[in-house]
Amino acid sequence: MAVQFGLDTFGDVPLKDDGEQGPAAETIRNVIEEAVLADELGIDAFGIGEHHRADFAVSAPDVVLAAIAGRTKTITLGTAVTVLSSEEPVRVYERFATLDAVSNGRAEITLGRGSFTESFPLFGYDLTQYETLFEEKLDLFSKLREEDAVTWSGSIRPPLTDQQVYPKTESGRLKAWVGVGGSPESVVRSVRYGIPMALAIIGGNAGRFAPHVDLYKRAQEQMGREPMPLAMHSPGFVADTDELATEQLYPYQKATMDRIGAERGWGPQSREQYLSEVRHGSLYVGSPETVAHRIADAIKVLGVDRFDLKYANGPMPHDLLMHSIELYATKVIPMVKELLALS
């Protein structure tokens, strides 16, 4: 199959001129405009992450995606990711089956545990059940995807017996991915449930994930699965030149990394660390030509069927994001396709 190209955002809230955080409502409206532009320019997919904190505006991706569906025609609409561990799987399935109807079959969902834990205390979940919550809820969700009567039991919610869930999708199955951050157990889990893997590669060279890709393929063979598609998601930013892209992104990227680092016990990000990720890691930053070559190399190394660029990385202004989307669609993607055709 031809490689597909998508965009992801967490709805990072930009700063106002006085340095204070801007309104989340404006950010959500801007995300909708960014998705509309992506659709107009022919990008394959658009994903929105779920968060429950002040620096990211979107806590209900399905609502924002439904608004986008009403203004777009062909782009696939999904999440990056839905934090299934702190959600009710039946309601998640119902909402995304509804989004699938609203969008004429363009809905998908990426299921994961997320890199933040704010949703656990918010919705009354115990972090000591971190593994159990995701495993059992993914098990239930995989049965819901069959779109038949569901019988299920576990330890984290009441059982279901021959229960139908509505609405059904017109295709008969909601498209889904499992977001994997790097653990072998997560790779095997994706194959066990027959839900394709989307690798979140947010640091270091993409090639270090090759063993996970090999495990993914071997697990499919051993479990008797038909070949499953593979996706990857990585951050980046495109501007007219390498120097401009590097300079424009740095203060916003650093602001986010330093804020998260302070929460998790990391030190401030140095410029050298930033530049190392830009040059050798999984931060796809630069001119269209530079970004295209780096994306093509990652696709060839891992053999992915889809590459999603997380185009918003820190409190960047809307106009810079719109220009990055335009360059990604009109210059980067065509170059990547040419490079892959030559390989």
C-alpha atoms as a printed R data frame, in Angstrom:
    type eleno elety resid chain resno       x       y      z
1   ATOM     1    CA   MET     A     1   0.000   0.000  0.000
2   ATOM     2    CA   ALA     A     2   1.119   3.586 -0.623
3   ATOM     3    CA   VAL     A     3   2.484   5.430  2.387
4   ATOM     4    CA   GLN     A     4   0.011   7.867  3.917
5   ATOM     5    CA   PHE     A     5   0.829  11.160  5.619
6   ATOM     6    CA   GLY     A     6  -0.983  12.748  8.538
7   ATOM     7    CA   LEU     A     7  -0.781  15.572 11.043
8   ATOM     8    CA   ASP     A     8  -1.244  15.448 14.809
9   ATOM     9    CA   THR     A     9  -1.758  18.154 17.421
10  ATOM    10    CA   PHE     A    10  -2.356  18.327 21.148
11  ATOM    11    CA   GLY     A    11  -3.920  21.774 20.812
12  ATOM    12    CA   ASP     A    12  -1.036  23.573 22.539
13  ATOM    13    CA   VAL     A    13  -2.351  26.882 23.909
14  ATOM    14    CA   PRO     A    14  -0.313  29.861 22.565
15  ATOM    15    CA   LEU     A    15   0.887  32.701 24.750
16  ATOM    16    CA   LYS     A    16  -0.433  36.256 24.483
17  ATOM    17    CA   ASP     A    17   1.836  39.249 23.888
18  ATOM    18    CA   ASP     A    18   2.165  39.763 27.649
19  ATOM    19    CA   GLY     A    19   3.421  36.207 28.116
20  ATOM    20    CA   GLU     A    20   0.238  34.950 29.751
21  ATOM    21    CA   GLN     A    21  -1.560  31.893 28.416
22  ATOM    22    CA   GLY     A    22  -4.172  32.622 25.771
23  ATOM    23    CA   PRO     A    23  -7.776  31.357 25.784
24  ATOM    24    CA   ALA     A    24  -8.355  27.661 25.170
25  ATOM    25    CA   ALA     A    25 -11.486  28.479 23.161
26  ATOM    26    CA   GLU     A    26  -9.458  30.369 20.561
27  ATOM    27    CA   THR     A    27  -6.962  27.501 20.344
28  ATOM    28    CA   ILE     A    28  -9.761  25.014 19.664
29  ATOM    29    CA   ARG     A    29 -11.110  27.223 16.885
30  ATOM    30    CA   ASN     A    30  -7.595  27.478 15.456
31  ATOM    31    CA   VAL     A    31  -7.199  23.687 15.504
32  ATOM    32    CA   ILE     A    32 -10.364  23.428 13.426
33  ATOM    33    CA   GLU     A    33  -8.941  25.913 10.890
34  ATOM    34    CA   GLU     A    34  -5.684  23.961 10.760
35  ATOM    35    CA   ALA     A    35  -7.571  20.756 10.020
36  ATOM    36    CA   VAL     A    36  -9.623  22.452  7.310
37  ATOM    37    CA   LEU     A    37  -6.412  23.635  5.645
38  ATOM    38    CA   ALA     A    38  -4.942  20.121  5.873
39  ATOM    39    CA   ASP     A    39  -8.020  18.729  4.134
40  ATOM    40    CA   GLU     A    40  -7.930  21.373  1.400
41  ATOM    41    CA   LEU     A    41  -4.264  20.548  0.728
42  ATOM    42    CA   GLY     A    42  -4.876  16.796  0.456
43  ATOM    43    CA   ILE     A    43  -3.242  15.518  3.657
44  ATOM    44    CA   ASP     A    44  -4.466  12.009  4.479
45  ATOM    45    CA   ALA     A    45  -5.231  12.217  8.202
46  ATOM    46    CA   PHE     A    46  -5.603  14.609 11.121
47  ATOM    47    CA   GLY     A    47  -5.323  13.544 14.759
48  ATOM    48    CA   ILE     A    48  -6.019  15.396 17.996
49  ATOM    49    CA   GLY     A    49  -4.667  14.348 21.394
50  ATOM    50    CA   GLU     A    50  -6.700  14.156 24.596
51  ATOM    51    CA   HIS     A    51  -5.380  16.038 27.629
52  ATOM    52    CA   HIS     A    52  -6.798  17.436 30.850
53  ATOM    53    CA   ARG     A    53  -4.414  20.277 31.705
54  ATOM    54    CA   ALA     A    54  -4.124  24.013 31.083
55  ATOM    55    CA   ASP     A    55  -1.400  23.964 28.423
56  ATOM    56    CA   PHE     A    56  -3.357  21.734 26.010
57  ATOM    57    CA   ALA     A    57  -6.810  22.914 24.966
58  ATOM    58    CA   VAL     A    58  -8.543  19.714 23.889
59  ATOM    59    CA   SER     A    59 -10.092  17.425 26.492
60  ATOM    60    CA   ALA     A    60 -12.879  16.160 24.184
61  ATOM    61    CA   PRO     A    61 -11.283  15.330 20.799
62  ATOM    62    CA   ASP     A    62 -14.398  13.693 19.402
63  ATOM    63    CA   VAL     A    63 -16.359  16.956 19.744
64  ATOM    64    CA   VAL     A    64 -13.662  18.942 17.943
65  ATOM    65    CA   LEU     A    65 -13.365  16.239 15.288
66  ATOM    66    CA   ALA     A    66 -17.127  16.347 14.700
67  ATOM    67    CA   ALA     A    67 -16.866  20.100 14.083
68  ATOM    68    CA   ILE     A    68 -14.014  19.440 11.655
69  ATOM    69    CA   ALA     A    69 -16.027  16.730  9.914
70  ATOM    70    CA   GLY     A    70 -18.699  19.265  9.023
71  ATOM    71    CA   ARG     A    71 -16.144  21.445  7.231
72  ATOM    72    CA   THR     A    72 -13.982  18.840  5.487
73  ATOM    73    CA   LYS     A    73 -14.452  16.295  2.729
74  ATOM    74    CA   THR     A    74 -11.815  13.574  2.552
75  ATOM    75    CA   ILE     A    75  -9.357  13.729  5.442
76  ATOM    76    CA   THR     A    76  -9.398  10.893  7.999
77  ATOM    77    CA   LEU     A    77 -10.214  12.180 11.491
78  ATOM    78    CA   GLY     A    78  -8.835  10.555 14.624
79  ATOM    79    CA   THR     A    79  -7.098  10.891 17.961
80  ATOM    80    CA   ALA     A    80  -3.496  11.057 19.106
81  ATOM    81    CA   VAL     A    81  -4.347   9.475 21.577
82  ATOM    82    CA   THR     A    82  -7.549   8.624 23.429
83  ATOM    83    CA   VAL     A    83  -6.607   7.765 27.024
84  ATOM    84    CA   LEU     A    84  -8.639   4.559 27.189
85  ATOM    85    CA   SER     A    85  -7.467   3.711 30.722
86  ATOM    86    CA   SER     A    86  -9.539   6.543 32.238
87  ATOM    87    CA   GLU     A    87 -12.452   6.281 29.801
88  ATOM    88    CA   GLU     A    88 -15.546   4.101 29.551
89  ATOM    89    CA   PRO     A    89 -14.921   1.888 26.479
90  ATOM    90    CA   VAL     A    90 -18.601   1.558 25.559
91  ATOM    91    CA   ARG     A    91 -19.120   5.323 25.521
92  ATOM    92    CA   VAL     A    92 -15.878   5.808 23.591
93  ATOM    93    CA   TYR     A    93 -17.043   3.343 20.979
94  ATOM    94    CA   GLU     A    94 -20.472   4.957 20.727
95  ATOM    95    CA   ARG     A    95 -18.957   8.425 20.304
96  ATOM    96    CA   PHE     A    96 -16.519   7.400 17.606
97  ATOM    97    CA   ALA     A    97 -19.081   5.286 15.764
98  ATOM    98    CA   THR     A    98 -21.197   8.447 15.748
99  ATOM    99    CA   LEU     A    99 -18.237  10.463 14.457
100 ATOM   100    CA   ASP     A   100 -17.822   7.847 11.748
101 ATOM   101    CA   ALA     A   101 -21.425   8.441 10.667
102 ATOM   102    CA   VAL     A   102 -21.090  12.227 10.789
103 ATOM   103    CA   SER     A   103 -17.914  12.114  8.684
104 ATOM   104    CA   ASN     A   104 -19.119   9.542  6.130
105 ATOM   105    CA   GLY     A   105 -16.754   6.827  7.326
106 ATOM   106    CA   ARG     A   106 -13.669   8.961  8.000
107 ATOM   107    CA   ALA     A   107 -13.290   8.287 11.732
108 ATOM   108    CA   GLU     A   108 -10.489   6.405 13.438
109 ATOM   109    CA   ILE     A   109  -9.189   6.205 16.988
110 ATOM   110    CA   THR     A   110  -5.754   5.673 18.502
111 ATOM   111    CA   LEU     A   111  -5.974   3.993 21.892
112 ATOM   112    CA   GLY     A   112  -3.302   4.447 24.507
113 ATOM   113    CA   ARG     A   113  -2.406   5.129 28.095
114 ATOM   114    CA   GLY     A   114  -1.110   8.608 27.331
115 ATOM   115    CA   SER     A   115   2.035  10.270 28.626
116 ATOM   116    CA   PHE     A   116   0.183  12.300 31.285
117 ATOM   117    CA   THR     A   117  -1.835  11.004 34.232
118 ATOM   118    CA   GLU     A   118  -4.133  13.945 35.090
119 ATOM   119    CA   SER     A   119  -7.190  12.055 33.857
120 ATOM   120    CA   PHE     A   120  -6.819   9.307 36.488
121 ATOM   121    CA   PRO     A   121  -7.607  11.376 39.603
122 ATOM   122    CA   LEU     A   122  -9.992  13.561 37.592
123 ATOM   123    CA   PHE     A   123 -12.234  10.602 36.792
124 ATOM   124    CA   GLY     A   124 -11.610   8.659 39.989
125 ATOM   125    CA   TYR     A   125  -9.160   5.989 38.806
126 ATOM   126    CA   ASP     A   126  -6.351   4.548 40.903
127 ATOM   127    CA   LEU     A   127  -2.875   4.703 39.338
128 ATOM   128    CA   THR     A   128  -1.980   1.459 41.088
129 ATOM   129    CA   GLN     A   129  -4.309  -0.176 38.537
130 ATOM   130    CA   TYR     A   130  -2.505   1.481 35.617
131 ATOM   131    CA   GLU     A   131  -1.756  -1.768 33.736
132 ATOM   132    CA   THR     A   132  -5.019  -3.534 34.596
133 ATOM   133    CA   LEU     A   133  -7.180  -0.609 33.480
134 ATOM   134    CA   PHE     A   134  -5.639  -0.436 30.031
135 ATOM   135    CA   GLU     A   135  -5.452  -4.177 29.465
136 ATOM   136    CA   GLU     A   136  -9.076  -4.859 30.435
137 ATOM   137    CA   LYS     A   137 -10.503  -1.830 28.658
138 ATOM   138    CA   LEU     A   138  -8.604  -2.624 25.480
139 ATOM   139    CA   ASP     A   139  -9.913  -6.181 25.705
140 ATOM   140    CA   LEU     A   140 -13.480  -4.860 25.931
141 ATOM   141    CA   PHE     A   141 -12.928  -2.344 23.143
142 ATOM   142    CA   SER     A   142 -11.613  -5.053 20.834
143 ATOM   143    CA   LYS     A   143 -14.866  -6.971 21.346
144 ATOM   144    CA   LEU     A   144 -16.946  -3.843 20.695
145 ATOM   145    CA   ARG     A   145 -15.202  -3.498 17.329
146 ATOM   146    CA   GLU     A   146 -16.837  -6.753 16.231
147 ATOM   147    CA   GLU     A   147 -20.172  -4.888 16.290
148 ATOM   148    CA   ASP     A   148 -22.075  -7.931 17.508
149 ATOM   149    CA   ALA     A   149 -23.591  -8.869 20.858
150 ATOM   150    CA   VAL     A   150 -20.888  -8.426 23.499
151 ATOM   151    CA   THR     A   151 -20.321 -10.733 26.424
152 ATOM   152    CA   TRP     A   152 -17.438  -9.613 28.628
153 ATOM   153    CA   SER     A   153 -16.312  -9.670 32.237
154 ATOM   154    CA   GLY     A   154 -13.393  -8.191 34.132
155 ATOM   155    CA   SER     A   155 -12.421  -6.568 37.397
156 ATOM   156    CA   ILE     A   156 -12.786  -2.864 36.552
157 ATOM   157    CA   ARG     A   157 -16.459  -2.567 35.545
158 ATOM   158    CA   PRO     A   158 -19.689  -4.599 35.608
159 ATOM   159    CA   PRO     A   159 -19.913  -7.454 33.083
160 ATOM   160    CA   LEU     A   160 -21.835  -7.373 29.818
161 ATOM   161    CA   THR     A   161 -24.002 -10.242 28.614
162 ATOM   162    CA   ASP     A   162 -25.170 -10.394 24.978
163 ATOM   163    CA   GLN     A   163 -25.224  -6.589 24.944
164 ATOM   164    CA   GLN     A   164 -25.633  -4.706 21.671
165 ATOM   165    CA   VAL     A   165 -23.947  -1.304 21.303
166 ATOM   166    CA   TYR     A   166 -25.186   1.380 18.931
167 ATOM   167    CA   PRO     A   167 -24.787   2.911 16.426
168 ATOM   168    CA   LYS     A   168 -23.141   0.370 14.171
169 ATOM   169    CA   THR     A   169 -20.682   1.698 11.604
170 ATOM   170    CA   GLU     A   170 -21.511   1.421  7.919
171 ATOM   171    CA   SER     A   171 -18.224  -0.391  7.226
172 ATOM   172    CA   GLY     A   172 -18.796  -2.907 10.019
173 ATOM   173    CA   ARG     A   173 -15.694  -2.009 12.016
174 ATOM   174    CA   LEU     A   174 -14.297   1.216 13.409
175 ATOM   175    CA   LYS     A   175 -10.730   1.852 12.276
176 ATOM   176    CA   ALA     A   176  -8.354   1.814 15.249
177 ATOM   177    CA   TRP     A   177  -4.694   1.906 16.216
178 ATOM   178    CA   VAL     A   178  -2.885   1.138 19.463
179 ATOM   179    CA   GLY     A   179  -0.386   3.825 20.431
180 ATOM   180    CA   VAL     A   180   2.910   2.237 21.501
181 ATOM   181    CA   GLY     A   181   5.670   4.152 23.246
182 ATOM   182    CA   GLY     A   182   8.312   1.464 23.109
183 ATOM   183    CA   SER     A   183   7.645  -1.498 25.440
184 ATOM   184    CA   PRO     A   184   7.751  -4.982 23.844
185 ATOM   185    CA   GLU     A   185   4.634  -5.928 25.821
186 ATOM   186    CA   SER     A   186   2.689  -3.148 24.100
187 ATOM   187    CA   VAL     A   187   3.865  -4.336 20.682
188 ATOM   188    CA   VAL     A   188   2.657  -7.884 21.323
189 ATOM   189    CA   ARG     A   189  -0.608  -6.609 22.826
190 ATOM   190    CA   SER     A   190  -1.376  -4.719 19.618
191 ATOM   191    CA   VAL     A   191  -1.024  -7.911 17.579
192 ATOM   192    CA   ARG     A   192  -2.930 -10.039 20.088
193 ATOM   193    CA   TYR     A   193  -5.974  -7.800 19.748
194 ATOM   194    CA   GLY     A   194  -5.577  -7.367 15.988
195 ATOM   195    CA   ILE     A   195  -5.347  -3.568 16.261
196 ATOM   196    CA   PRO     A   196  -2.464  -2.047 14.242
197 ATOM   197    CA   MET     A   197   0.434  -0.357 16.017
198 ATOM   198    CA   ALA     A   198   1.228   3.353 15.889
199 ATOM   199    CA   LEU     A   199   4.712   4.038 17.258
200 ATOM   200    CA   ALA     A   200   5.136   7.287 19.187
201 ATOM   201    CA   ILE     A   201   8.762   8.135 18.432
202 ATOM   202    CA   ILE     A   202   9.464  11.382 20.240
203 ATOM   203    CA   GLY     A   203  13.167  11.122 21.017
204 ATOM   204    CA   GLY     A   204  16.312   9.540 19.620
205 ATOM   205    CA   ASN     A   205  16.892   8.144 16.157
206 ATOM   206    CA   ALA     A   206  13.947   6.322 14.613
207 ATOM   207    CA   GLY     A   207  16.193   3.365 13.828
208 ATOM   208    CA   ARG     A   208  16.304   2.370 17.501
209 ATOM   209    CA   PHE     A   209  12.699   1.192 17.088
210 ATOM   210    CA   ALA     A   210  13.652  -1.369 14.434
211 ATOM   211    CA   PRO     A   211  13.628  -4.235 16.987
212 ATOM   212    CA   HIS     A   212  10.037  -3.303 17.900
213 ATOM   213    CA   VAL     A   213   9.051  -3.426 14.225
214 ATOM   214    CA   ASP     A   214  10.718  -6.817 13.892
215 ATOM   215    CA   LEU     A   215   8.832  -8.051 16.969
216 ATOM   216    CA   TYR     A   216   5.587  -6.684 15.502
217 ATOM   217    CA   LYS     A   217   6.106  -8.727 12.320
218 ATOM   218    CA   ARG     A   218   7.198 -11.889 14.131
219 ATOM   219    CA   ALA     A   219   4.218 -11.699 16.473
220 ATOM   220    CA   GLN     A   220   1.852 -11.474 13.504
221 ATOM   221    CA   GLU     A   221   3.393 -14.563 11.968
222 ATOM   222    CA   GLN     A   222   3.289 -16.550 15.198
223 ATOM   223    CA   MET     A   223  -0.307 -15.553 15.969
224 ATOM   224    CA   GLY     A   224  -1.482 -16.252 12.434
225 ATOM   225    CA   ARG     A   225  -2.442 -12.648 11.701
226 ATOM   226    CA   GLU     A   226  -2.696 -11.200  8.227
227 ATOM   227    CA   PRO     A   227  -0.087  -8.441  7.720
228 ATOM   228    CA   MET     A   228  -1.081  -5.398  9.759
229 ATOM   229    CA   PRO     A   229  -0.245  -1.787  8.836
230 ATOM   230    CA   LEU     A   230   2.320   0.174 10.837
231 ATOM   231    CA   ALA     A   231   2.284   3.895 11.632
232 ATOM   232    CA   MET     A   232   4.662   6.295 13.358
233 ATOM   233    CA   HIS     A   233   4.144   9.684 14.994
234 ATOM   234    CA   SER     A   234   6.940  12.185 15.586
235 ATOM   235    CA   PRO     A   235   7.206  15.921 16.292
236 ATOM   236    CA   GLY     A   236   8.452  18.468 13.774
237 ATOM   237    CA   PHE     A   237   8.131  21.890 12.208
238 ATOM   238    CA   VAL     A   238   8.666  23.140  8.662
239 ATOM   239    CA   ALA     A   239   9.703  26.650  7.618
240 ATOM   240    CA   ASP     A   240  11.246  28.138  4.481
241 ATOM   241    CA   THR     A   241  14.847  27.484  5.569
242 ATOM   242    CA   ASP     A   242  16.654  25.256  8.035
243 ATOM   243    CA   GLU     A   243  17.859  28.189 10.089
244 ATOM   244    CA   LEU     A   244  14.436  29.817 10.258
245 ATOM   245    CA   ALA     A   245  12.698  26.588 11.279
246 ATOM   246    CA   THR     A   246  15.274  25.848 13.966
247 ATOM   247    CA   GLU     A   247  15.134  29.358 15.425
248 ATOM   248    CA   GLN     A   248  11.347  29.716 15.268
249 ATOM   249    CA   LEU     A   249  10.609  26.425 17.024
250 ATOM   250    CA   TYR     A   250  13.281  26.491 19.723
251 ATOM   251    CA   PRO     A   251  11.748  28.871 22.308
252 ATOM   252    CA   TYR     A   252   8.360  27.146 22.114
253 ATOM   253    CA   GLN     A   253   9.806  23.634 22.201
254 ATOM   254    CA   LYS     A   254  12.020  24.560 25.148
255 ATOM   255    CA   ALA     A   255   9.123  26.140 27.034
256 ATOM   256    CA   THR     A   256   7.137  22.920 26.795
257 ATOM   257    CA   MET     A   257  10.054  20.607 27.570
258 ATOM   258    CA   ASP     A   258  11.113  22.709 30.558
259 ATOM   259    CA   ARG     A   259   7.564  22.822 31.939
260 ATOM   260    CA   ILE     A   260   7.090  19.067 31.628
261 ATOM   261    CA   GLY     A   261  10.616  18.455 32.851
262 ATOM   262    CA   ALA     A   262   9.951  20.455 36.009
263 ATOM   263    CA   GLU     A   263   6.963  18.192 36.692
264 ATOM   264    CA   ARG     A   264   8.935  14.999 36.093
265 ATOM   265    CA   GLY     A   265  12.311  15.861 37.563
266 ATOM   266    CA   TRP     A   266  14.252  16.603 34.379
267 ATOM   267    CA   GLY     A   267  16.629  19.524 34.020
268 ATOM   268    CA   PRO     A   268  15.980  22.386 31.574
269 ATOM   269    CA   GLN     A   269  16.501  21.556 27.911
270 ATOM   270    CA   SER     A   270  19.773  22.960 26.554
271 ATOM   271    CA   ARG     A   271  20.158  24.309 23.053
272 ATOM   272    CA   GLU     A   272  22.664  21.520 22.371
273 ATOM   273    CA   GLN     A   273  20.104  18.873 23.313
274 ATOM   274    CA   TYR     A   274  17.558  20.528 21.069
275 ATOM   275    CA   LEU     A   275  19.933  20.716 18.108
276 ATOM   276    CA   SER     A   276  20.973  17.095 18.586
277 ATOM   277    CA   GLU     A   277  17.342  15.977 18.264
278 ATOM   278    CA   VAL     A   278  16.907  18.185 15.189
279 ATOM   279    CA   ARG     A   279  20.004  16.786 13.483
280 ATOM   280    CA   HIS     A   280  20.013  13.171 14.574
281 ATOM   281    CA   GLY     A   281  16.865  12.396 16.546
282 ATOM   282    CA   SER     A   282  13.126  12.396 16.054
283 ATOM   283    CA   LEU     A   283  12.501  16.118 15.808
284 ATOM   284    CA   TYR     A   284  11.802  16.719 12.112
285 ATOM   285    CA   VAL     A   285  12.656  20.399 11.819
286 ATOM   286    CA   GLY     A   286  13.946  22.391  8.872
287 ATOM   287    CA   SER     A   287  13.283  23.404  5.313
288 ATOM   288    CA   PRO     A   288  10.963  21.245  3.208
289 ATOM   289    CA   GLU     A   289  13.921  19.493  1.588
290 ATOM   290    CA   THR     A   290  15.637  18.709  4.882
291 ATOM   291    CA   VAL     A   291  12.455  17.464  6.552
292 ATOM   292    CA   ALA     A   292  11.515  15.399  3.482
293 ATOM   293    CA   HIS     A   293  14.865  13.585  3.450
294 ATOM   294    CA   ARG     A   294  14.699  12.840  7.167
295 ATOM   295    CA   ILE     A   295  11.113  11.562  6.977
296 ATOM   296    CA   ALA     A   296  11.922   9.400  3.961
297 ATOM   297    CA   ASP     A   297  14.887   7.898  5.804
298 ATOM   298    CA   ALA     A   298  12.705   7.052  8.828
299 ATOM   299    CA   ILE     A   299  10.009   5.491  6.640
300 ATOM   300    CA   LYS     A   300  12.580   3.331  4.846
301 ATOM   301    CA   VAL     A   301  14.348   2.261  8.043
302 ATOM   302    CA   LEU     A   302  11.136   1.158  9.776
303 ATOM   303    CA   GLY     A   303   8.962   0.265  6.784
304 ATOM   304    CA   VAL     A   304   5.973   2.239  8.044
305 ATOM   305    CA   ASP     A   305   2.766   2.620  6.081
306 ATOM   306    CA   ARG     A   306   1.909   5.997  7.588
307 ATOM   307    CA   PHE     A   307   3.861   8.929  8.953
308 ATOM   308    CA   ASP     A   308   2.123  11.476 11.182
309 ATOM   309    CA   LEU     A   309   3.908  14.740 11.939
310 ATOM   310    CA   LYS     A   310   3.057  16.287 15.302
311 ATOM   311    CA   TYR     A   311   3.124  19.789 13.917
312 ATOM   312    CA   ALA     A   312   2.347  21.765 17.115
313 ATOM   313    CA   ASN     A   313   5.148  21.611 19.677
314 ATOM   314    CA   GLY     A   314   4.712  24.251 22.331
315 ATOM   315    CA   PRO     A   315   2.750  27.513 22.453
316 ATOM   316    CA   MET     A   316   3.439  28.523 18.833
317 ATOM   317    CA   PRO     A   317   1.347  31.190 17.075
318 ATOM   318    CA   HIS     A   318  -1.390  29.983 14.752
319 ATOM   319    CA   ASP     A   319   0.119  31.654 11.665
320 ATOM   320    CA   LEU     A   320   3.397  29.730 12.012
321 ATOM   321    CA   LEU     A   321   1.497  26.465 12.323
322 ATOM   322    CA   MET     A   322  -0.590  27.216  9.241
323 ATOM   323    CA   HIS     A   323   2.537  27.930  7.193
324 ATOM   324    CA   SER     A   324   4.172  24.724  8.432
325 ATOM   325    CA   ILE     A   325   1.080  22.739  7.399
326 ATOM   326    CA   GLU     A   326   1.143  24.356  3.963
327 ATOM   327    CA   LEU     A   327   4.821  23.495  3.409
328 ATOM   328    CA   TYR     A   328   4.324  19.943  4.700
329 ATOM   329    CA   ALA     A   329   1.454  19.341  2.285
330 ATOM   330    CA   THR     A   330   2.715  21.101 -0.819
331 ATOM   331    CA   LYS     A   331   6.466  20.445 -0.619
332 ATOM   332    CA   VAL     A   332   7.481  17.880  2.003
333 ATOM   333    CA   ILE     A   333   5.016  15.119  1.152
334 ATOM   334    CA   PRO     A   334   5.615  15.248 -2.634
335 ATOM   335    CA   MET     A   335   9.396  15.143 -2.023
336 ATOM   336    CA   VAL     A   336   9.080  12.188  0.343
337 ATOM   337    CA   LYS     A   337   7.029  10.284 -2.224
338 ATOM   338    CA   GLU     A   338   9.673  10.964 -4.872
339 ATOM   339    CA   LEU     A   339  12.465   9.811 -2.570
340 ATOM   340    CA   LEU     A   340  10.597   6.618 -1.675
341 ATOM   341    CA   ALA     A   341   9.907   5.912 -5.352
342 ATOM   342    CA   LEU     A   342  13.650   6.122 -6.069
343 ATOM   343    CA   SER     A   343  14.650   3.752 -3.270
